[in-house]
Amino acid sequence: MDLKTLFEQAAEESKTLSDRPSNDTLLQLYSLYKQATEGDVNVDPPANPFDFVSKAKFEAWAGLKGKTKEAAMQEYINLVGKLKG
């Protein structure tokens, strides 16, 4: 299977994990997914300083700036595989 197919499969599997991952792990999954599908962050940071969830998501994604889509896909696949056990 090619990387994109494995990535899409891992994205589906991430929705059916038996245990809910920690917030840090969820942020990691989110940022890797965004980097793999959209590339470097392409939106403005949240305007509301009290929107902590959006701010954390933005910062996690921005932290992956420069990582290739392929590398992000592979890391996402590896992380979901680890979470599945």
ABEGO torsion letter per residue (X at the ends): XBAAAAAAAAAAAAAABABBBBAAAAAAAAAAAAAAAAEBBABBBBABAABAAAAAAAAAAAAABGBBAAAAAAAAAAAAAAAAX
